[in-house]
Amino acid sequence: MKAASVKIIKDELQHLESKELRELCLKLARFKKENKELLTYLLFEAHNEEEYINGVKLEIDELFDSVNTKSFFYIRKSVRKILTTTKKYIRYSKKKETEIELLLYFCIKLKNFKPSIKRSPRIQNVLTTQIKLIKKAVETLHEDLQFDYNEKLLELDL
């Protein structure tokens, strides 16, 4: 089965009543975990972005605390998983400020991680790439916010 385009789906949704839309949303929530997470964000957390960011930061902390530090191979795999999770939460929000805040927090946690990532060029490349993405996102913001975020980037010392 080939999926319909977003425009076709949008046109079809306009013909449905609110009860039918509610049932479709509930079916989507049951179908996949990410759909449920997105609906949770839209219904409960989108109105308070600061609280959402703090919740994601707590989850990032927990994930960094659970990293297996026996070898850099395991550390790298865990770091990639944490980054994937962070990017998923950024996708839910679609706000540049949220993206920058979460990526900055991820980079700070990674830079301060023990054992030091300086002995692993591949993990350092992950950090460098994320910093480039942060800088690119900062350029799209208002000048005052650019200044604030550039100050935070300087704190990373890179």
Secondary structure, 3 states (H helix, E strand, C coil): CCCCCHHHHHHHHCCCCHHHHHHHHHHHHHHCHHHHHHHHHHHHHCCCHHHHHHHHHHHHHHHHHCCCCCCHHHHHHHHHHHHHHHHHHHHHHCCHHHHHHHHHHHHHHHHCCCCCHHHCHHHHHHHHHHHHHHHHHHCCCCHHHHHHHHHHHHHCCC
